[in-house]
């Protein structure tokens, strides 16, 4: 018998074997227990999370000859034929290849005939969003009122592309992206059955790279087993999958913080000589800064989907960073990742932007900036004037040509308090001296004075225009 890949060999055969989709499994099992099986189901979600597998299990549960409680026996003729894709009553249709209206018309003709050996004729249409709009319209009436022996199960990764009229006629179940713990649990079952030894770091790496897809994780594991044999270590895993070690990201982050340009260029040279993907490196470094940013919050390292050792390392490294700097670095990296597809010399562009990160000044808050400026201003004032109490007197002495004697000034103040009238007279005399002008000057500027008065919009300028200055005594002008 030809070799069968792990993703197919260890495909779940019952609802209890499905990992990471407990909300859907429980709903379907309850539907069997209460005899509330819908005529049409829509399974939506990311790739490799069990949509088609669950559809096959549902088809077996509907047609099992031994059990009718939603748990297929896996041994009767119907279960065996469905598992091996040989059943004449369970038809799996590829929506991408049979997307036209003619294929749907043929399906409508097949629907009329009852099942041959099974209880129900089940149509599993994968990637149903690929059907054309006329094909969807042709399916509407059959989907709404199918014969009692017909069940439809649709699977798609893009439910938003399905017309609302189809969605309203189906019972929709959304499959979740699988967590790292769920993927590791599935890997453990396979590794135990295959008798493969593997370290925890390798399992964690495979689960992280799978991006929520159990099928992707098993495909990577299959590849690593072919490379390393029955004993797998982290070095082999990183080498085969081309994954950049996390230690390299920590080193690059440290040299950026320390503004060590020479060391940064050496590490970037290592990235290129090792043959790592530039886009993968930029994406990984952006994720590294994001992990540090998350770890800057108290007790938030547990939110990271990483191994315990890496979580601890990020927690220890985070206090050395300012969250505002990490945000600025990530903005630059996101922009660089977007522009990498447009540039021809990726290495030159990468080195330029990385050196730009080194040149960025540390972030300073507004309060801290004000404090610094206030401190430098005080220091500057003290340096120029070692005796602040004498500042006022010095300023006064600069404006007055004659020196000021404090004792004399005090006596004048006391006299002013005792004789307020003399103070007023002094003020009037001062004003007279400051505002003294000659009559000739007033006569010379008389027309100008009238025009300025007229700008206020009053009629006073009209009266003034009929007179002329005659005498000037202090502030008193006779017209």
C-alpha positions as CSV (number, residue, x, y, z in Angstrom):
1,X,0.0,0.0,0.0
2,X,1.3,3.5,-0.9
3,X,2.4,5.9,1.8
4,X,-0.3,8.1,3.3
5,X,0.6,11.5,4.6
6,X,0.0,12.2,8.3
7,X,-2.8,14.7,7.6
8,X,-4.9,12.0,5.9
9,X,-3.7,9.0,8.0
10,X,-4.7,10.6,11.3
11,X,-7.9,12.4,10.1
12,X,-10.5,12.3,12.9
13,X,-13.2,9.6,12.4
14,X,-15.6,10.7,15.1
15,X,-16.8,13.9,16.7
16,X,-14.9,13.2,19.9
17,X,-11.6,13.1,17.9
18,X,-12.1,16.6,16.5
19,X,-9.7,19.0,18.3
20,X,-10.3,22.7,19.0
21,X,-13.9,22.9,17.8
22,X,-15.8,21.9,20.9
23,X,-18.6,24.5,20.3
24,X,-19.5,22.8,16.9
25,X,-19.0,19.2,18.1
26,X,-21.4,19.8,21.1
27,X,-24.0,21.4,18.9
28,X,-24.0,18.6,16.3
29,X,-24.1,15.9,19.0
30,X,-27.0,17.6,20.7
31,X,-28.8,17.8,17.4
32,X,-28.6,14.0,17.0
33,X,-29.8,13.5,20.6
34,X,-32.8,15.7,20.1
35,X,-33.5,14.7,16.5
36,X,-33.0,18.3,15.2
37,X,-30.8,17.7,12.1
38,X,-31.0,20.5,9.6
39,X,-31.3,19.9,5.9
40,X,-28.4,22.3,5.1
41,X,-25.2,23.2,7.0
42,X,-22.5,25.8,6.2
43,X,-19.1,25.2,7.7
44,X,-16.9,28.3,7.5
45,X,-13.4,29.1,8.8
46,X,-9.7,29.2,8.1
47,X,-7.9,26.4,6.2
48,X,-7.0,23.2,7.8
49,X,-9.2,23.5,10.9
50,X,-11.5,20.5,10.2
51,X,-14.4,21.7,8.0
52,X,-14.4,18.9,5.5
53,X,-13.4,16.4,8.1
54,X,-16.4,17.4,10.2
55,X,-18.6,17.2,7.1
56,X,-17.5,13.6,6.5
57,X,-18.1,12.7,10.2
58,X,-21.6,14.2,10.0
59,X,-22.3,12.2,6.8
60,X,-21.2,9.0,8.5
61,X,-23.3,9.8,11.6
62,X,-26.3,10.3,9.4
63,X,-25.9,7.0,7.6
64,X,-24.3,4.7,10.2
65,X,-26.1,1.4,10.3
66,X,-25.2,0.6,13.8
67,X,-25.5,3.9,15.8
68,X,-28.0,6.7,15.3
69,X,-26.9,8.9,18.3
70,X,-24.3,10.8,16.3
71,X,-21.4,8.5,17.0
72,X,-20.5,6.6,13.8
73,X,-19.2,3.0,14.4
74,X,-16.6,3.2,11.7
75,X,-17.0,-0.5,10.9
76,X,-20.3,-0.8,9.0
77,X,-20.5,-0.8,5.3
78,X,-21.7,2.8,5.0
79,X,-19.0,4.2,7.4
80,X,-16.3,2.3,5.6
81,X,-17.4,3.5,2.2
82,X,-17.7,7.1,3.3
83,X,-14.2,7.0,5.0
84,X,-12.7,5.7,1.8
85,X,-14.7,8.1,-0.5
86,X,-16.4,5.1,-2.3
87,X,-20.0,5.8,-1.2
88,X,-22.5,6.4,-4.0
89,X,-24.7,8.3,-1.7
90,X,-22.2,10.8,-0.2
91,X,-20.9,13.0,-3.0
92,X,-18.0,15.4,-2.5
93,X,-18.1,18.2,-5.0
94,X,-15.3,20.8,-5.6
95,X,-17.0,24.2,-5.9
96,X,-14.1,25.6,-7.8
97,X,-14.3,23.0,-10.6
98,X,-18.1,22.7,-10.7
99,X,-19.1,26.3,-10.4
100,X,-21.3,26.9,-13.3
101,X,-25.1,26.7,-13.7
102,X,-24.9,23.5,-15.8
103,X,-23.3,21.5,-13.0
104,X,-26.0,22.8,-10.5
105,X,-28.7,21.7,-13.0
106,X,-27.2,18.2,-13.0
107,X,-27.1,18.2,-9.2
108,X,-30.8,19.1,-9.2
109,X,-31.6,16.1,-11.3
110,X,-29.6,13.8,-9.0
111,X,-31.4,15.2,-6.0
112,X,-34.7,13.6,-7.2
113,X,-33.4,10.1,-6.8
114,X,-33.3,8.4,-3.4
115,X,-30.1,7.0,-1.9
116,X,-29.0,3.5,-3.0
117,X,-27.6,2.0,0.3
118,X,-27.6,4.8,2.8
119,X,-30.3,6.6,4.8
120,X,-29.6,10.0,3.3
121,X,-28.0,11.2,0.1
122,X,-25.4,13.9,1.3
123,X,-23.9,16.5,-0.9
124,X,-20.7,18.0,0.4
125,X,-19.7,21.1,-1.6
126,X,-16.2,22.3,-0.8
127,X,-15.2,25.9,-1.5
128,X,-18.8,26.7,-2.2
129,X,-18.1,30.4,-2.5
130,X,-16.6,29.7,-5.9
131,X,-20.0,29.1,-7.4
132,X,-21.3,31.7,-9.8
133,X,-24.3,33.9,-9.0
134,X,-26.5,32.1,-11.5
135,X,-25.4,28.7,-10.0
136,X,-26.4,30.0,-6.5
137,X,-29.8,31.1,-7.9
138,X,-30.4,27.8,-9.5
139,X,-29.7,26.1,-6.1
140,X,-32.1,28.3,-4.1
141,X,-35.3,26.4,-4.5
142,X,-33.8,23.0,-4.0
143,X,-31.9,24.2,-1.0
144,X,-35.0,25.7,0.6
145,X,-37.3,22.7,0.1
146,X,-35.2,19.6,-0.5
147,X,-36.6,16.1,-0.5
148,X,-36.6,14.4,2.9
149,X,-33.7,12.1,1.9
150,X,-31.3,14.9,1.0
151,X,-28.7,16.8,3.1
152,X,-26.4,19.6,2.0
153,X,-23.1,20.4,3.7
154,X,-21.2,23.4,2.4
155,X,-17.6,24.3,3.3
156,X,-15.9,27.6,2.7
157,X,-13.0,29.8,3.8
158,X,-14.7,33.0,2.6
159,X,-18.4,33.1,3.7
160,X,-18.6,36.8,2.9
161,X,-18.7,35.8,-0.8
162,X,-21.8,33.7,-0.5
163,X,-25.0,35.4,-1.4
164,X,-27.3,36.2,1.6
165,X,-30.1,34.1,0.1
166,X,-28.0,31.0,0.4
167,X,-26.8,31.9,3.9
168,X,-30.3,32.4,5.2
169,X,-31.2,28.9,4.1
170,X,-28.3,27.2,6.0
171,X,-27.4,26.5,9.6
172,X,-24.0,28.2,9.8
173,X,-21.1,27.0,12.0
174,X,-17.9,29.1,12.2
175,X,-14.8,27.1,12.8
176,X,-12.1,28.8,14.9
177,X,-8.5,29.2,14.3
178,X,-6.8,26.5,16.4
179,X,-4.7,27.6,19.4
180,X,-1.1,26.5,19.9
181,X,-2.1,24.2,22.8
182,X,-4.7,22.5,20.6
183,X,-2.2,21.9,17.8
184,X,0.4,20.6,20.2
185,X,-2.2,18.2,21.6
186,X,-2.9,16.9,18.1
187,X,0.8,16.6,17.4
188,X,1.3,14.6,20.6
189,X,-1.3,12.1,19.5
190,X,0.4,11.6,16.1
191,X,4.0,11.5,17.5
192,X,2.9,8.8,20.0
193,X,1.3,6.7,17.3
194,X,4.3,7.1,15.0
195,X,6.8,6.6,17.9
196,X,8.8,9.8,17.1
197,X,11.0,11.5,19.7
198,X,10.9,15.3,19.6
199,X,11.9,18.1,21.9
200,X,9.4,20.7,23.3
201,X,11.0,23.6,21.4
202,X,10.4,21.8,18.1
203,X,6.8,21.2,18.8
204,X,6.3,24.8,19.9
205,X,8.0,26.0,16.7
206,X,5.8,23.8,14.5
207,X,2.6,24.9,16.2
208,X,3.6,28.5,15.9
209,X,4.4,28.3,12.2
210,X,1.2,26.4,11.5
211,X,-0.8,29.7,12.1
212,X,-3.8,27.9,13.6
213,X,-4.0,25.1,11.0
214,X,-3.7,21.5,12.1
215,X,-3.2,20.3,8.6
216,X,-0.3,22.7,8.1
217,X,1.3,21.5,11.3
218,X,1.0,17.8,10.3
219,X,2.4,18.6,6.9
220,X,5.5,20.3,8.5
221,X,5.9,17.4,10.9
222,X,5.8,15.0,7.9
223,X,8.6,16.9,6.2
224,X,10.7,17.1,9.4
225,X,10.4,13.3,10.0
226,X,11.5,12.7,6.4
227,X,14.6,14.9,7.1
228,X,15.5,13.9,10.7
229,X,14.1,10.5,11.2
230,X,12.7,9.2,14.4
231,X,14.5,11.8,16.7
232,X,13.9,15.5,16.0
233,X,15.8,18.4,17.6
234,X,15.2,22.1,17.4
235,X,18.3,22.7,15.2
236,X,17.0,20.4,12.6
237,X,13.5,21.9,12.7
238,X,14.9,25.5,12.3
239,X,17.2,24.5,9.5
240,X,14.6,22.6,7.5
241,X,11.8,25.1,7.9
242,X,14.1,28.1,7.4
243,X,13.0,29.7,10.6
244,X,15.1,32.6,12.0
245,X,16.2,31.9,15.6
246,X,14.6,34.1,18.2
247,X,18.0,34.8,19.7
248,X,19.0,36.7,16.5
249,X,16.0,39.0,17.0
250,X,17.1,39.7,20.6
251,X,20.6,40.5,19.4
252,X,19.4,42.9,16.7
253,X,17.0,44.6,19.2
254,X,19.9,45.1,21.7
255,X,22.3,46.7,19.1
256,X,19.5,49.0,17.9
257,X,18.9,50.2,21.5
258,X,22.6,50.6,22.1
259,X,23.0,52.4,18.7
260,X,25.8,50.0,17.6
261,X,25.9,50.5,13.8
262,X,28.8,48.2,13.2
263,X,27.3,45.2,15.1
264,X,24.0,45.8,13.4
265,X,25.5,45.6,9.9
266,X,27.3,42.4,11.0
267,X,24.1,40.8,12.1
268,X,22.3,41.8,8.9
269,X,25.1,40.3,6.9
270,X,24.5,37.1,8.8
271,X,20.9,37.2,7.8
272,X,21.8,37.3,4.1
273,X,24.6,34.7,4.3
274,X,22.3,32.2,6.1
275,X,19.8,32.6,3.2
276,X,16.9,33.8,5.3
277,X,14.0,35.4,3.6
278,X,14.1,39.2,3.9
279,X,10.3,39.5,4.2
280,X,10.3,36.7,6.8
281,X,13.0,38.5,8.7
282,X,11.2,41.8,8.7
283,X,7.9,40.2,9.8
284,X,9.7,38.3,12.6
285,X,11.5,41.4,13.9
286,X,8.1,43.3,13.9
287,X,6.6,40.4,15.9
288,X,9.6,40.6,18.2
289,X,9.0,44.3,19.0
290,X,5.3,43.6,19.5
291,X,6.1,40.8,22.0
292,X,8.3,43.3,23.9
293,X,5.6,45.8,23.8
294,X,3.1,43.3,25.2
295,X,5.6,42.3,27.9
296,X,6.0,45.9,29.0
297,X,2.6,45.6,30.7
298,X,2.6,43.8,34.0
299,X,1.9,40.1,33.9
300,X,1.1,40.3,30.1
301,X,3.8,37.9,29.0
302,X,1.3,35.1,29.5
303,X,-0.7,36.5,26.5
304,X,2.2,35.5,24.2
305,X,1.7,32.3,22.4
306,X,5.3,31.2,23.1
307,X,7.1,28.7,25.1
308,X,7.6,29.3,28.8
309,X,11.3,30.0,28.3
310,X,10.6,32.7,25.7
311,X,7.9,34.2,27.8
312,X,10.4,34.5,30.7
313,X,13.0,36.0,28.4
314,X,10.7,38.7,27.0
315,X,9.6,39.5,30.6
316,X,13.3,40.1,31.5
317,X,14.0,42.1,28.4
318,X,10.9,44.3,28.4
319,X,12.0,46.7,31.2
320,X,15.0,47.8,29.1
321,X,12.6,49.3,26.5
322,X,10.3,52.3,26.2
323,X,6.9,51.4,24.8
324,X,6.9,54.5,22.7
325,X,10.1,53.6,21.0
326,X,8.8,50.1,20.3
327,X,5.7,51.6,18.6
328,X,7.9,53.8,16.4
329,X,10.1,50.9,15.4
330,X,7.1,48.8,14.5
331,X,5.7,51.6,12.4
332,X,8.9,51.7,10.4
333,X,9.0,47.9,10.0
334,X,5.4,47.7,8.8
335,X,6.1,50.3,6.2
336,X,9.3,48.5,5.1
337,X,7.4,45.2,4.8
338,X,4.9,46.9,2.6
339,X,7.6,48.5,0.4
340,X,9.8,45.4,0.1
341,X,7.7,44.2,-2.8
342,X,8.4,47.4,-4.8
343,X,12.2,47.7,-4.4
344,X,14.7,45.8,-6.5
345,X,17.6,46.0,-4.1
346,X,16.1,44.5,-1.0
347,X,19.4,44.3,0.9
348,X,20.2,48.0,0.4
349,X,16.7,49.0,1.4
350,X,16.8,46.8,4.5
351,X,20.2,48.0,5.7
352,X,19.1,51.7,5.1
353,X,15.9,51.4,7.1
354,X,17.6,49.4,9.9
355,X,20.3,52.1,10.2
356,X,17.5,54.6,10.4
357,X,16.1,52.8,13.4
358,X,19.5,53.2,15.1
359,X,19.5,57.0,14.4
360,X,16.1,57.6,15.9
361,X,16.3,59.6,19.1
362,X,14.7,58.2,22.3
363,X,11.1,59.2,22.9
364,X,10.6,61.9,25.5
365,X,7.2,62.7,27.1
366,X,5.9,66.3,27.2
367,X,6.1,66.5,31.0
368,X,9.7,65.3,30.9
369,X,10.5,67.8,28.2
370,X,9.0,70.7,30.2
371,X,10.9,69.5,33.3
372,X,14.2,69.5,31.4
373,X,13.6,72.9,29.9
374,X,12.6,74.4,33.3
375,X,15.7,72.9,34.9
376,X,18.0,74.2,32.3
377,X,16.4,77.6,32.5
378,X,16.9,77.8,36.3
379,X,20.5,76.6,36.0
380,X,21.1,79.3,33.3
381,X,19.6,82.0,35.5
382,X,21.7,80.9,38.5
383,X,24.9,80.8,36.5
384,X,24.3,84.4,35.3
385,X,23.1,85.7,38.7
386,X,24.5,83.9,41.8
387,X,22.4,86.2,44.1
388,X,18.8,86.0,42.9
389,X,17.6,88.4,45.6
390,X,19.5,91.2,44.0
391,X,18.0,90.7,40.5
392,X,15.2,93.2,40.9
393,X,17.5,96.0,42.1
394,X,19.9,95.3,39.2
395,X,17.2,95.5,36.6
396,X,16.0,98.8,38.1
397,X,19.6,100.2,38.1
398,X,19.9,99.4,34.4
399,X,16.8,101.4,33.5
400,X,17.6,104.4,35.7
401,X,20.7,106.4,34.9
402,X,21.2,107.4,38.5
403,X,21.9,104.9,41.3
404,X,19.1,104.0,43.6
405,X,19.6,104.1,47.3
406,X,17.3,101.8,49.3
407,X,17.3,104.0,52.4
408,X,16.3,107.1,50.5
409,X,13.6,105.2,48.6
410,X,12.1,103.9,51.9
411,X,11.9,107.5,53.3
412,X,10.2,108.7,50.1
413,X,7.7,105.8,50.4
414,X,6.9,106.8,54.0
415,X,6.4,110.4,53.1
416,X,4.1,109.4,50.3
417,X,2.0,107.4,52.7
418,X,1.8,110.4,55.1
419,X,1.1,113.0,52.4
420,X,-1.0,111.4,49.6
421,X,-1.8,114.8,48.2
422,X,1.8,115.6,47.5
423,X,2.1,112.3,45.8
424,X,-0.8,113.2,43.4
425,X,0.8,116.5,42.7
426,X,4.1,114.8,41.9
427,X,2.3,112.5,39.5
428,X,0.7,115.4,37.8
429,X,4.0,117.2,37.5
430,X,5.6,114.0,36.1
431,X,2.8,113.7,33.6
432,X,3.1,117.3,32.6
433,X,6.8,116.9,32.0
434,X,6.3,113.7,30.0
435,X,3.5,115.0,27.8
436,X,4.6,118.7,27.4
437,X,4.3,119.8,23.8
438,X,4.3,123.3,22.1
439,X,1.3,125.1,20.6
440,X,3.1,125.3,17.3
441,X,3.4,121.5,17.2
442,X,-0.4,121.2,17.9
443,X,-1.2,123.6,15.1
444,X,1.1,121.8,12.7
445,X,-0.6,118.4,13.5
446,X,-4.2,119.8,13.8
447,X,-5.5,118.4,10.5
448,X,-4.0,115.0,11.3
449,X,-5.7,115.1,14.8
450,X,-9.1,115.8,13.2
451,X,-8.7,112.9,10.8
452,X,-7.8,110.5,13.7
453,X,-10.8,111.6,15.7
454,X,-13.0,111.0,12.7
455,X,-11.9,107.4,12.5
456,X,-13.9,106.6,15.6
457,X,-17.2,107.5,13.7
458,X,-18.2,110.4,16.0
459,X,-19.3,113.9,14.9
460,X,-16.7,115.5,17.1
461,X,-14.3,115.9,14.1
462,X,-16.9,118.0,12.4
463,X,-16.9,120.5,15.3
464,X,-13.1,120.5,15.5
465,X,-12.8,121.3,11.8
466,X,-14.5,124.6,12.4
467,X,-12.1,125.7,15.1
468,X,-8.4,126.2,15.6
469,X,-6.0,126.0,18.7
470,X,-5.3,129.3,20.4
471,X,-3.5,128.6,23.7
472,X,-2.0,125.6,25.4
473,X,-1.5,125.5,29.1
474,X,-0.2,122.1,30.4
475,X,-2.9,119.6,29.4
476,X,-5.5,122.3,28.6
477,X,-5.9,123.3,25.0
478,X,-8.2,126.3,24.1
479,X,-9.9,126.0,20.7
